[in-house]
């Protein structure tokens, strides 16, 4: 018997396209930044009508590999919940983890941080 249950929920949040190329991360780093308590958001308007894309990064300042992976998993989940409904077409978003706070901050607070950061970036 499985330890968890997988539902085929049609209302499940859909993850935006993932940024994988270094050049896209560097382009986002040159664009808008919005620091928040749980992470740093970098956002860039690509100028096209393609789907929104999202990338995640956590440096070794976050901690060891286990801590970095936990931080990235939390950022991915926040992005899946919030960006699925609020991301703009043609934009790239990069979420950068912060030491200690990305792993330890309440999940609801991280979601609120991303919502506020997006509002500020899109002004």
KASULTA-V139186 format. One record per backbone hydrogen bond with DSSP energy under -1.0 kcal/mol. CO is the residue of the C=O (numbers start at 1). NH is the residue of the N-H. E is the energy in kcal/mol with one decimal. If there is no record, write none. Layout:
<<CO:NH:E> <CO:NH:E>>
This chain:
<<7:9:-1.3> <9:12:-1.4> <17:54:-2.8> <21:25:-1.5> <22:26:-2.6> <23:27:-2.1> <24:28:-1.9> <25:29:-1.8> <26:30:-1.1> <28:31:-1.1> <32:43:-2.2> <34:41:-2.1> <39:36:-2.3> <40:96:-2.8> <41:34:-2.8> <42:94:-2.8> <43:32:-1.4> <44:92:-2.8> <50:90:-2.0> <52:17:-1.2> <53:93:-2.2> <54:19:-2.6> <55:95:-2.7> <57:97:-2.3> <59:62:-1.6> <64:68:-2.6> <65:69:-2.6> <66:70:-2.1> <67:71:-2.4> <68:72:-2.5> <69:73:-2.4> <70:74:-2.1> <71:75:-2.3> <72:76:-2.6> <73:77:-2.0> <74:78:-2.3> <75:79:-2.6> <76:80:-2.4> <77:81:-2.0> <78:82:-2.7> <79:83:-1.5> <82:85:-1.1> <82:86:-1.6> <83:87:-1.8> <88:91:-1.3> <90:46:-3.0> <91:53:-2.3> <92:44:-2.3> <93:55:-2.5> <94:42:-2.6> <95:57:-2.0> <96:40:-2.3> <98:102:-1.5> <99:101:-2.8> <100:104:-1.9> <101:105:-2.5> <106:110:-2.0> <107:111:-2.2> <108:112:-2.3> <109:113:-2.6> <110:114:-2.2> <111:115:-2.2> <112:116:-2.5> <113:117:-2.6> <114:118:-2.4> <115:119:-1.9> <116:120:-2.2> <117:121:-2.5> <118:122:-2.2>>
